């Protein structure tokens, strides 16, 4: 290869061959390779050292210890060093620390160099900031506050382990009522996904349970049409919670709440359309103090997921929302709320509830989707916690809050034909549409009613209809921009109630 032959050779030729051998190693990724030569008893000998590391140096690491970095790099300084080995070990360090250390962000530059007679590997470590702030605006409209303006935010810190401070504040421009929600939660254990938290709040709530409209839908309904689909009351108090996550998409959560419920009153009659319409007053509630322990298991196996993450919905809550792109999977929860009795307070009741939604792909663009919801109280519910049927989130053939009670069961069945195309809008997005036919069936009753004693089919409320959806979903976004139009009619023998309903929504029903 190097044309080294026995016989006469010059010193210059020996040095040239020495340089060529060293260059061979350097070009093949051995940066510290060294070659020397010598002659002993007329024997020319080339001595090759393929190169070793004398020192490993890290830069940029202020919070991650050198011991942890050395362990993650896992490189043997007694073995021969070559470039592909270094690249593999640095990649392994990045992968390992990304999974085990929340302070680690990335590996910056890395290089090898000789310095002071030593061969040194230098790796730049980039760490996450101890403080990571975020914020969002609050804009809304309803009949008790008028225009509501405010802001909220989060502050993630890592002084103890992984603290999250959150808060929001807003004021009703007509009601002059100031609302707030502040809290802190922390995961104290690196290996156990257990979170503990505490919060203080003064909030305007509405009695829709888990079948809630999006806040933007409520604001549009109230401000444009003056038709309210919500009944408001005021809550003020504190809560304590702990949550345990199984992976990323299932969770057990235990919460203890101490708060006081008070009435709210209508403060405005304004709306863009139907400006002369006198808006409904806000119904009175059963005022008093509430002491409640709630336990809930939530899970989500959908292919495309959505959840609420604003400050009002933090406190380790996993609040799942529908997503237009979902074609397969399950989502749901099982829960219990224990109120009063040995806990104290003015309100006493227990509620056992669940929701299960299943998305089933059929042939081609066809899907069959089902949802079943159940809520069962063991005592009369206070007026602000009554269960309802009717409206765009439950029985679409009836007006909002058409039926009320302490116990509820509901089934939604939907056949859906959906398709989407990729569009280039500067940032990749999907434009989709869907046609659906559906049936909604439900029953609601008082806690002490025997629903089997005098059963009649008239007690079961149902409706059928068709729907059209169009949406745009930016790539990677969990929140498609959606418009849904559902046209439905109740199935009833009473012709006076057999009036079609048209609902416009900004979110898929389930």
N, C-alpha and C positions, 0 to 999 in steps of 0.2 A: 504493500500500500504506500509506504514511504520510500521505497527503493533503497532500503538499508542492506548493503552487501558487505561480505567480508573482503578484506584487502585494504588497500590504501584509501584513506579519507582525510579530508582537511578539517581543521577546527571550525571553520565557517560552515561547512556542511553539517557537522554534528549539531551546531547551534540552530541551524535552519530546521533540521529534523526535530529537534527539541521543541522549537516554536510551533511547528506543524502539528505535533502530537497534542500540545496544549490547546491550540486553536480548535482541534477536533473535539476535545472535551467541552470547551466553552460554547461551541456552536450547538452542542447537544444538551445544553442546559445544566452543565456543571460549573457554576460561576467561580467556585473556589479551587478548581483543579490546578495543580502545579506539577511541573515536570522538570527534573534535573538530570544531568548525565555525568558520568565519570568513567575513567579507564583504569582497570585493575588487571595486571598481567596480560596486557594486550587484548583485554575483553572490554568492549564498549557496553556500558549498562545505562539504560534509561530508567529512572525511578519516578513512578507516577503516584501522586496523591490525588485521589478523586475529590477531596474536599470535605470538610466537616464544619459544623457550626461551633463557635466558641461562646456565643452569647445570643440571647433572645431579648429584644427590647420592645416594650409597648409604649405608645404615646397616646395622649388624649383620655386615658382612663383615670378618672378622679374618684369614682364611686365603686367601680368593679375592681376587685383585688387582683393583684398579679398572680396569686396562687390559683384563682379560678380561671384566669386566662391561660396560664400554662397548662392546666389540666384539660381545658377545652381544646387547646392547640394540639396537645399530645404528639409532640415531635421529639424524636430521639437524637440528642446532640452527639451521641457516640457513633451514630450511623452516618453513612455517606449522604451528603445533602445534594439534591438536584432540583431543578425548577419545578417540574411536574409534581414532585413530592410536596414542595412548599405550597403550591397552588391548591392541592388536594387538602392539605392540613388547614389552610386558611379558610377554605370553603366549609370544612367540617366545623371549625370554630364558629363561623357565622351561623350555621344551622343549629348547633348545639345551644349557643347562648340565646338565639331567638326563641327557643322553646323553654329555656330554663331561667332566664334573667330578664325581668321587665325593664331594667335600666339600660340594657343593650339596645342600640339602634341599628348599627351597621359597621362593617369594616370599611375604612377609607382606603388610603393607599397602603401598599406594603412593598418592601424592597429588601435587597441584601446589599451589603457593602463591607469592605475591609477598612478597618480603622484601628490605628495603633497596634498593628500586628494581629488583630482579632477579626474573625469572620462573624458578622453580625446580621441577624434577621430583624428587621424593624417593621412592626405592624401598627398602623394607626387605628385606634378604636374610637368610634363615635357613640356617645351615650345620649340617652333621652334626657330632656330637661326635667328637673324636679317639679316644675310647675308647668301645666298645660291648660291655658284658659280657653273658653269658648262662650259664645253668647248668641241670643236670638231675640227678635222683636215679638211683642204680643199685640195683636190688633184684632178686635172683635166687636160685635154689636148684638145686643139683645134688649128686651123690653124692660128689664130691671136696672140695667146700668147705662143704657144708651151706648155710645161709643166707649169701648174699653181700650186703653193704651197702656203699654208697659214694656218691660224687657226681662229677660231671664238669662241665666248662664250657668256654666259649670267650671270648676277649677280642680283639675286632677293633680295631685301631689304625690310624692314618693318619700316623704321624710320618715314615715313609720314603715309602710309597706306599699299600699296602693289606695290612698285616700281619695275620695271624691266629695267635694263640697258642691252643693247645687243650691240654686235659689231663683226666685222670680218675684216680681212685684208689678202690680197693675192697678189702675184707678178707673172707676166709672165716671165719665165726664158729666153725666146727668145725675147719677146717684151720689157722687162724691164718696163712694165706698172704696177704701184701699184694701186690696187683697195681697197676700204674700205666701210664700212657701219656701222655707230654708231647711237645709239638713246636711248631714255628713254621714258617709258610710265608708267602711274600711274592710278590706280583706286582710286579716291579721296573719293568715297562714299561707305560706308560699305553695305548699303541696296540696292544700285542701281548699277547694273553691267555695268557702263559706264567708258570707258577708254579713256584717252587723252594722246597724244604722239607727239614727235618731233624727227626728225632724219636728219643726213647729210650723203651723199653718193657720191661715185665715183665708178660706176659699169659698167661692160660689159654686155649688154643686147642683146637679140636676138629676131627677129621679128616673133614670133610664136603665139602671143596672149595667149589665155588660152588653146590652143591645144599643149602644150609643151611636149617635150620628157623629161625624167628624165636626170639630168646632167650626170649620169654615162653612160647612153645610148649614149649621144653625145660624151663623151670622148672615149668610146670603138669604135664607128664608125670612129671617126677621127684618132685615134691612130693605130687601126688595119688595116682598109681598106683604109683610106685616102679619104673616101667619106663623104662630109659634108652635113648635112641636116639642116644647120642653117646659118643665115646671121647676123653678129655682128655689133653693134655700141656702142659708149661710151656715158654714161649718167653721169652728175655731177650736184648736186644741193642739195636741202633740201625738206622735206615734213612734213606736219602736219596732224594729223588724230584724229578722235574720233570714237569709236566703242561701240555699245550697244548689249549685248548678251541676247537672249531669251533662257533661259536654257543653256545647254552646247553645243548644236549642231545647233544653228541658230543665225545669227548675221546681224545687219545693220552696215555698215561702210561708213564714209564720209572722204575723203582725199583731201588735197590741195597740189599740187606738183609744184615746181619751179625748172626746170633743163635745162641744155643745152645739145644738141645732137651733137656729132662730129663723123667723120669717123674713122674707124680702118682699118689697112692694114695687109695682110698676112705676117707672119714672119717665117714660116717654111713649108717645103715640105715633112717632114719625115712621114713615116707610116711603121708599122711592115710588113704588106703585101702590095703588089703593090707599092714597094718602088720607082720604076721608074716613077710612075704616077705623073704628074705635077698637084698639087692640085688647085682647083678653087680659084680665087682671091675673096676677100671679097667685095661685091657690095657697091657702094657709096650710101649715104643716103641724105635726105634733111636736111642739117644742120641748126641749129638755136636754139633759146630759146623756151621753152614750158611752158605755164601756164595752169594747168589743175585742174578741180574739178571733182572728181569721186564719185559716189554713188553706193553701191552694197548691195544687200540682198542675203545671202548665207544660205542654209539649208541642213541638212543631217539626214535622218531617217533610214539609212541602218543598218542592223543587225551587220555587220562587217565594220568598218570604217578605213580609213587611211587619214593622212594629213601631210603636210610639216611643220616642226617646226624649221629648222635651222635659223641662225641669218639673212640671206638674206631674209627670208620669215616671219619674225616676224612683228613688227609694227601692231599688232592686226589683221593680215590677217588670214583668215580661208581658206587655200588653200587645197581643197579636192583632194585626189588621189584615183585611183581604188584599190580595194582589191579583191584578188582571191576568198576569202571565202564568198563574198557577195552573198546572195540568194534572199533577199527580201528588199524592201524599195525604197526610193527616195533620190536623191541628185541633187543639181543644184544651180543656181543663176540667178538673174536679175540685170542688171547694166546699167549705163549711164556714159559716159565720155564727159565733156564739156571743150573744149580747145579754147584758143584765144578769139577774139572779145573783150568784156568788161574786160576780164581777162588780156589782153595784150599778148605779146610774138610774135614770128615769125610764129608759126604754128597754123592753125585755122581749126577745124573740130569738129563734135560731132559724137559719136558712141553709139548706143543702142544695147545691146547684152543680150543673155540669153543662158543657157544650162539646159536641163532637162534630167535626166537619171532615168529609171524605171526598177527594177529587179522583175520579176514575176515568182514565183515557179509554176510549172505545176504538172505533175504526177511523183512521184518517184524522179529520179535524173535529171529530165528535167527542164530547165528554158527558158523563153522567155524574153530577155532583149532588151530595146529600148533606144536610145538617140537621141535627136534633139538639134541642135545648130544653133543659128542665130546671125548674126552681121550685122548692118546696119548703114552706114555712110551717113551724109547729105552733104558731100563735098569730093573732092579728098583727099585721105589719103597720108601723106608723105610716101616715099618709105620704111622707117623703120617700118611703121605701117600697111603696106599692109596685106590683108587677103589672105590666101592660102588654096588650096585643093590639096590633093595628099600626100601619105606617110602613115606610120604605125599608125598615130593618126587620120586620116581622111578618105581618099579614098585609101584603101589598094591595089587597082589594078593599081595605078599610082605611078610614082616616086615622091619624095619630091618636093613640090613647083611647081607642073606641071601647076597649074592655079592660077592666082592672080587677085585681084580686090578690090573694096571698099565695096561690100556687099556680104553676103554669107548665104546660108541655107544648112543644111546637116542633113540627117537621117541615123542612123546606127541601123540595126535590127540583132539580134543574137539569134540563137537557141543553147543552151548549155547543154551538158550532163556532169555532174561533180560529183565526189565522193572523199572521203578522209578517211584515217584511222589514228588512234592514234598510235604513235610510241614512244618508250622509248629510249631517247638519253641522259639520265642523267637529262635533263630537258624535260618535256613532250612537244611533238610537234605533228603536223598533217602533214602527207604526202598526197598530193592530186594531182589529174589529171583532165583534162577536154578536151572534144572534142566539137568543135563548127562548125556550118555552119553559114555564115553571108552574108549580102548584105549591101553595102554602097551606098548611093545616095546623090548627092550634086549639087548645082548650085552656080556659082560665077559670078558677073557682076560689071560694073562700076556704080558709084552713079547716073549718069544721064541717064542710059539706061532704056527704057521702056520694061520690060521683057515680057509683055503681047502683045505688038504690033506685033512683028514678032516671036512669039513663035514657036520653033521647038524642038522636043525631042532630037536633037543632042546637044542642049545646056545643057541638064541634063547629068551629068557624073555619072556613076555607075560602080560597080564591085561586084563580088561574089567570095566566097572562102570558104576554110575550115581551121581550126586551131587546134593545139594541145598544151596543157599547162601542165606543171608539176611544182609543188611548194612544199616548206616546210615552215610551219608556226609555229614558236615556240609559246607555250601557252602564251597568254597574249600579244603577239607582234602584233602591227598594220601593220607591214611591212613584208609580206611573201617574201621568197626568191624564185623568179619566173623566169621561162624560157618559152617564148611563141614563137611558130613558126606558122606564118600565110602564107598560099599559096593562092593567089588570081589572078583573071584575069579580065580585064576591059570588060564591055559590050559595044561594039561599032561596027559600021559597017566598020570602017577603019581597015583593016587587019594589017597594019603597026603598029598600036597602041595596037593590041590584043596580047600583050606579057605578060606571067605570071610573077608575082612578088612573091618573098619569103622574108618575113621580120622576123627577129629574135629580140625579145624585152625582156626586163627585167621587164616588168610590163603589167598588163592587159590593154586593150585599153580603156575601160570605165567601 
